[in-house]
Amino acid sequence: MSILPDFLPALEHALAVNKRVETATWWAPKSPRGQLKVPNRNLWNHNLDKGKFDQVRDDTDYLTNP
């Protein structure tokens, strides 16, 4: 997962054309993190601990398996 600001223009565009945007945030009791935010907009966010991440993990190499 990444919180790179490079994603913001794409998220803003998706929201501008009325698309639902979902994000995920690492969650651990000892190091809680904030979620990605777009000013004046609501995003769906999923807080994932290691167990939940392992359940939804996708190990596909999309560069070799398009």
Backbone as JSON, one array per atom type, in Angstrom:
{
  "sequence": "MSILPDFLPALEHALAVNKRVETATWWAPKSPRGQLKVPNRNLWNHNLDKGKFDQVRDDTDYLTNP",
  "N": [[0.84, -1.17, 0.0], [0.34, 2.28, -0.54], [0.82, 5.75, 0.14], [1.27, 7.79, -1.52], [1.45, 11.12, -2.72], [1.06, 11.34, -5.42], [-1.17, 9.95, -6.12], [-3.34, 11.54, -5.57], [-4.36, 13.37, -7.69], [-5.59, 11.48, -9.41], [-7.48, 10.31, -7.7], [-9.04, 12.58, -7.09], [-10.06, 13.12, -9.64], [-11.57, 10.8, -10.16], [-13.5, 11.06, -8.14], [-14.67, 13.44, -9.01], [-16.08, 12.65, -11.23], [-18.07, 11.25, -10.12], [-17.43, 8.67, -9.06], [-17.07, 5.89, -6.84], [-14.65, 5.83, -4.39], [-12.27, 3.84, -2.82], [-10.02, 3.31, -0.13], [-7.18, 1.93, 1.6], [-5.76, 1.42, 4.81], [-2.91, 0.78, 6.76], [-3.19, -0.78, 9.92], [-2.33, -0.82, 13.25], [-2.22, -1.36, 16.7], [-0.06, -0.21, 18.1], [1.01, 1.62, 16.34], [-0.86, 3.59, 15.01], [-2.19, 4.88, 11.94], [-3.08, 7.65, 9.87], [-5.75, 8.06, 7.49], [-5.84, 8.45, 3.89], [-6.81, 11.56, 2.61], [-9.11, 13.6, 0.82], [-9.74, 16.92, 0.27], [-12.87, 18.15, 1.38], [-14.31, 15.93, 0.55], [-15.69, 12.59, 0.82], [-14.19, 9.51, 1.51], [-14.2, 5.97, 1.19], [-12.7, 3.92, 3.56], [-10.58, 1.26, 4.48], [-9.38, -0.23, 7.31], [-6.6, -2.11, 7.78], [-5.19, -4.77, 9.49], [-2.4, -7.02, 9.95], [-3.44, -9.65, 9.68], [-5.92, -9.24, 8.31], [-4.91, -8.04, 5.99], [-3.43, -10.18, 4.91], [-5.56, -11.81, 4.19], [-6.72, -10.49, 2.01], [-4.73, -10.1, 0.24], [-2.98, -9.88, -2.86], [-0.93, -11.6, -4.82], [-0.29, -11.58, -7.47], [1.8, -11.11, -10.26], [1.54, -8.58, -12.18], [3.0, -7.61, -14.26], [4.09, -9.75, -15.6], [1.92, -11.41, -15.93], [-0.47, -10.4, -17.56]],
  "CA": [[0.0, 0.0, 0.0], [1.11, 3.51, -0.65], [0.09, 6.99, 0.4], [1.96, 8.78, -2.35], [0.6, 12.22, -3.18], [0.8, 11.18, -6.85], [-2.51, 9.37, -6.29], [-4.39, 12.53, -5.34], [-5.08, 13.8, -8.9], [-6.45, 10.39, -9.9], [-8.61, 10.21, -6.78], [-9.88, 13.75, -7.3], [-10.77, 12.95, -10.92], [-12.59, 9.76, -9.97], [-14.58, 11.65, -7.35], [-15.33, 14.48, -9.82], [-17.0, 11.99, -12.16], [-19.0, 10.5, -9.27], [-17.03, 7.28, -8.81], [-16.8, 5.56, -5.44], [-13.22, 5.6, -4.17], [-11.95, 3.15, -1.58], [-8.62, 3.27, 0.21], [-6.86, 1.04, 2.71], [-4.75, 1.95, 5.72], [-2.34, -0.16, 7.73], [-3.64, -0.5, 11.26], [-1.7, -1.56, 14.33], [-2.46, -0.6, 17.93], [1.13, 0.54, 18.54], [1.38, 2.67, 15.38], [-2.0, 3.93, 14.15], [-1.9, 5.82, 10.85], [-4.26, 8.31, 9.33], [-6.12, 7.66, 6.14], [-5.7, 9.43, 2.82], [-7.97, 12.46, 2.58], [-9.3, 14.56, -0.27], [-10.52, 18.0, 0.9], [-14.32, 18.28, 1.14], [-14.87, 14.7, -0.05], [-15.66, 11.41, 1.66], [-13.62, 8.3, 0.91], [-14.33, 4.74, 1.96], [-11.37, 3.48, 3.98], [-10.51, -0.02, 5.17], [-8.23, -0.36, 8.19], [-6.14, -3.5, 7.67], [-4.07, -5.27, 10.27], [-1.69, -8.04, 9.17], [-4.36, -10.76, 9.38], [-6.85, -8.83, 7.24], [-4.12, -7.84, 4.77], [-3.13, -11.5, 4.37], [-6.78, -12.35, 3.59], [-7.06, -9.82, 0.75], [-3.48, -9.94, -0.5], [-2.93, -10.36, -4.25], [0.49, -11.75, -5.17], [-0.13, -11.65, -8.92], [2.77, -10.22, -10.9], [0.81, -8.09, -13.35], [3.92, -7.33, -15.37], [4.31, -10.99, -16.36], [0.63, -12.05, -16.13], [-1.43, -9.31, -17.8]],
  "C": [[0.89, 1.24, 0.0], [0.22, 4.7, -0.34], [0.73, 8.12, -0.38], [1.01, 9.87, -2.81], [0.31, 12.15, -4.68], [-0.61, 10.62, -7.1], [-3.61, 10.42, -6.2], [-5.08, 13.02, -6.61], [-6.02, 12.72, -9.45], [-7.68, 10.22, -9.0], [-9.58, 11.37, -6.97], [-10.68, 13.63, -8.59], [-11.88, 11.91, -10.78], [-13.78, 10.3, -9.18], [-15.36, 12.68, -8.16], [-16.32, 13.88, -10.81], [-17.89, 10.99, -11.42], [-18.7, 9.01, -9.13], [-16.8, 7.09, -7.31], [-15.32, 5.21, -5.32], [-13.03, 4.93, -2.82], [-10.45, 3.12, -1.38], [-8.43, 2.26, 1.33], [-5.72, 1.65, 3.51], [-4.23, 0.82, 6.59], [-2.85, 0.21, 9.1], [-2.91, -1.42, 12.24], [-1.86, -0.73, 15.6], [-1.27, 0.27, 18.35], [1.53, 1.65, 17.57], [0.2, 2.98, 14.46], [-1.6, 4.98, 13.11], [-3.2, 6.45, 10.37], [-4.55, 7.85, 7.91], [-5.92, 8.79, 5.17], [-6.97, 10.27, 2.77], [-7.93, 13.34, 1.34], [-10.19, 15.66, 0.31], [-11.98, 18.03, 0.42], [-14.95, 17.07, 0.47], [-14.78, 13.56, 0.95], [-15.09, 10.24, 0.88], [-13.96, 7.11, 1.8], [-12.91, 4.3, 2.31], [-11.49, 2.18, 4.75], [-9.24, -0.05, 6.0], [-7.82, -1.83, 8.21], [-5.0, -3.78, 8.63], [-3.43, -6.4, 9.45], [-2.61, -9.19, 8.77], [-5.32, -10.43, 8.26], [-6.11, -8.62, 5.92], [-3.83, -9.18, 4.12], [-4.35, -12.12, 3.7], [-7.08, -11.75, 2.22], [-5.86, -9.64, -0.17], [-3.56, -10.55, -1.9], [-1.47, -10.4, -4.67], [0.73, -11.86, -6.68], [0.9, -10.66, -9.4], [2.12, -9.75, -12.2], [1.71, -7.69, -14.51], [4.18, -8.58, -16.21], [3.01, -11.73, -16.65], [-0.44, -10.99, -16.37], [-2.88, -9.74, -17.75]]
}
